[in-house]
Amino acid sequence: MDSMESRWVYQDEEGSEIDNDGDERGGGGMESPLPDSDDDDNAEQRLIRTGPRIDSFDVEALEVPGAQRNDFEVRFVLLSRFRLIFCLQGARAKMFVEIDLNRNAANGYDQIWRAISSFISVEYGLKYDKDVNLGRRIVLAFQTLGVVFGDVGTSPLYTFSVMFSKAPVNGNEDVLGALSLVLYTLILISLIKYVLIVLWANDDGEGGTFALYSLICRHAKVSLLPNQLPSDARISSFRLKVPSAELERSLKIKERLEASLTLKKLLLMLVLAGTSMVIADGVVTPAMSVISAVGGLKIGVSGFNQDHVVRISVGFLIVLFSVQRYGTSKVGLVVGPALFIWFCSLGGIGIYNLVKYDTSVLRAFNPIHIYYYFKRNSTKAWYSLGGCLLCATGSEAMFADLCYFSVRSVQLTFAFLVLPCLVLGYLGQAAYLMENHADTTQAFFSSVPNGAFWPVFLIANVAALIASRAMTTATFSCIKQSTALGCFPRLKIIHTSRKFMGQIYIPVMNWFLLALTLVLVCNISSIYEIGNAYGIAELGVMMMTTILVTLVMLLIWQINIFVVLSFAIIFLGLELTFFSSVLWSVGDGSWIILVFAIVIFLIMYIWNYGSKLKYETEVKQKMSMDVLRELGPDLGTVRAPGIGLIYNELAKGVPAIFGHFLTTLPAVHSMIIFVCIKYVPVSVVPQSERFLFRRVCAKSYHIFRCVARYGYKDVRKENHQTFEQLLIESLEKFIRREAQERSLESDGDDDSDTEEERSFSRILVAPNGSVYSLGVPLLAEFKDTSKFISEVSTLEEGKLEPSIDPVAIDAEQSLEKELFFLRKAKESGVVYLLGHGDIRARKESWFIKKLVINYFYAFLRKNCRRGTANLSVPHSHLIQVGMTYMV
């Protein structure tokens, strides 16, 4: 049943409505429900037709017909003598403030002024952060260097070495051609694609593959997990541009995505493939960065061989992953200055080599040398494309690590510091190789001046460790996002910063990445083979990002189709060309990284598939509301004092596990709350919009449903006591709002009220505390403004005394009675009732389905983080019941 339609309900003698809850029942029916009164179970009831149900699941602000999108409206809604609501509504923002002039008129005017300031800042995008001073900006810049740009900053260590291992230098034209190829790859992919375009496709400051998927899920219903609620779209952080009616292309794409199950699955598979490549990148980046930096010892120390390099690299990697738990802000502030010195060293060495050897390499800015390079080397030049791509490694890490810093800070730092230093570094290496063709195996360290070798070697190793941390941090962010959206098994996540909630550490993945990195380094010690594996992982992520950003351009940005096609054709064609090069050399040992990415992809897909089947089965087998009504307010058992929180995954309906509790336990609590912890496709849900409530059955049942909503970036720091307190307070507010709404509805139905009086009394309170007006006219629409002013002044002078309504007194007593019942239940204690729902494939299922569900998915559920630990449930207040679903 649509919440905006009229509905049939039962009404008892007291005027309380008893809802059939038809949208959550298996079937319709008009059977008489149980009474709504604790005092008289035989109270007379009658069937009435009423307006749409208005509760915290379905609250919507009513728009004024004919209002222009570029204008904003001002309203004053009078509640009582000295209480009024100040309302501002525009195209992007709504602001409702309740003012009490009786207590302090000056304070009321100050509230109005603050509301206007906040409204303008949201409506017109004006923002000023007075806390960001010069010192804070410098600290932020250093942290940006240390966290975001470590990976791309160390690419000069190995780019030319890997390139020339595929296409040896036969003349200066080869050096110029390779340099030109590197420069334009860096400009096209790192600068234009990522820094200038992709960074803007962030999800409220969150970057990465799953952030793009979350952004798309908010604008089109493409998620395979059917737990979306209409109220999710009214979260304030959900507020983004949606496809407009004027732009048919966006609407057609949206409708096609929502209607096609195949497209939804394909989109999810693309996202999972990109995320698996990011995790694979977290393995190969530390191996490549560290082993190439330590390899400089072969230039500085005579007799130093590759075995020594591997041993030292293993020690460095163990130290690197051991300090990962100290967090991004602490380590980022320490390594930021070190990476700043590294970029300055790159630029300084580049300028030195340009002046000393050959300034003619500046001709490489002419792209004609790329044509000459392919003409001279043909197939070998195509093989070298995999090494050329390494200059742009770390571009995806810039996007994935965006959650820590703003888009503008990353863009400015890259454009004015990182990119110039990288260009100078590559120019200096090319100038050195113009006269030293034989030193291509260690191009970077061979080009370092003798007197500066050891300081540069030291800072290069520090930069390599920083680069490894950057990709590991990006891996943690992607795993947390995928876990919140139901695509990765639950793992223990530690938040390393009290100020910044996006800075996390995942112990299991940290040591898992370390083990795989050590295996990769010990088995494939050649940087050329590791470089090819590096290219496979990077290109896999880049191609997925290009496809998702193209979809964002079409669906959300709604820009010109020729711009979208140009972006997709240019960058996807470029990346496919690079990908064909690295795949040709996959047999050299880089196949290991492909196998690892496939394993991660299968883990994520199996988890998502099993979770979707489990949720769909729970929805099908949920209890009918008729059963609860037949059981009566005592639910066919003893109602013991206290509150029972029944955790389940259903956002709607009564879970089947509740029937097991009724048949298994000798008694149930006097107040039952079905709690659903739900992650919505937004980065952050404000605390004021965290809880949604709805009453289940009649008042005498004392059963409620609560949906606790979290974004994938939210931190669940509260312990069970804090969570209980927040939940009970929100429930008390909901009960008060419900009573107020019923009172307003009864006032509005009184025929003795005039139209103007009803327009002032019809208000609605949203879940976040905002107050919405139902049909309140603008002040400008009053024909006689003096009449309105005189009525207000009369109220202020106390000449008009409000009449005493017996119905209002009864409603107030009923409200106080229910609140007293809630407080007594809270004093008796809170018990957590947790149902373990497992799934098994039916006997007639296919063999593949049995294998996936009964073995692989069951193994993942058994070894992932338990629900009790993830929900912070105390064992002393816990009752668990198991249930197996056949799917």
Secondary structure, 3 states (H helix, E strand, C coil): CCCCCCEEEEEECCCCEECCCHHHCCCCCCCCCCCCCCCCCCCCEEEEEECCCCCCCCCCCCCCCCCCCCCCEEEEEECCCCEEEEEEECCCCEEEEEEECCCCHHHHHHHHHHHHHHHHHHHCCCCCCCCCCHHHHHHHHHHHHHHHCHHHHCHHHCHHHHHHHHCCCCCHHHHHHHHHHHHHHHHHHHHHHHHCCHHHHCECCECCHHHHHHHHHHHCCCCCCCCCCHHHHHCHHHCCCCCCCCCHHHHHHHHHHHHCHHHHHHHHHHHHHHHHHHHHHHHHHHHHHHHHHHCCHHHHCCCCCHHHHHHHHHHHHHHHHHCHHHCHHHHHHHHHHHHHHHHHHHHHHHHHHHHHCCHHHHHHHCCHHHHHHHHHHCHHHHHCHHHHHHHHCCHHHHHHHHHHCCHHHHHHHHHHHHHHHHHHHHHHHHHHHCCCHHHCCCHHHHHCCHHHHHHHHHHHHHHHHHHHHHHHHHHHHHHHHHHHCCCCCCCCCEECCCCCCCCEECHHHHHHHHHHHHHHHHHCCCHHHHHHHHHHHHHHHHHHHHHHHHHHHHHHHCCCHHHHHHHHHHHHHHHHHHHHHHHHCHHHCCHHHHHHHHHHHHHHHHHHHHHHHHHHHHHHCCECHHHHHHHCCCCCCEEEEEEEEEEECCCCCECCHHHHHHHHCCEEEEEEEEEEEEEECCCCCCHHHCEEEEEECCHHHCEEEEEEEEECCCCCCCCHHHHHHHHHHHHHHHHHHHHHHHHHHHHHCCCCCCHHHHHHHCEEECCCCCEEECCCCCHHHCCCHHHHHHHHHHHHHCCCCCCCCHHHHHHHHHHHHHHHHHHHHHHHCEEEEEEEEEEECCCCCCHHHHHHHHHHHHHHHHHCCCHHHHCCCCHHHEEEEEEEEEC
